[in-house]
Amino acid sequence: MAKKSFLDFEQPIAELESKIEELRYVQSESAVDISQEIEQLAKKSQQLTKDIYSDLSPWQITKIARDL
């Protein structure tokens, strides 16, 4: 999977997504079932993304547009 690039204000999302990927790897390599924890973190990531994107400054919106 290709790494997604994150803008500076998206760092909390990046850190959470990294943790989710790490847990998915751990789960795939062991018999431990941590799917509920992964699901909770995924929901937290979705909410964090909504929160961050709902309060962007005009400059942050411009940075997103330029990053596409």
Protein Blocks (a to p, Z undefined) as FASTA:
>chain_A
ZZddddfklmmmmmmmmmmmmmmmmmmmpcbdcklmmmmmmmmmmmmmmmmmmmccfklm
mmmmmmZZ
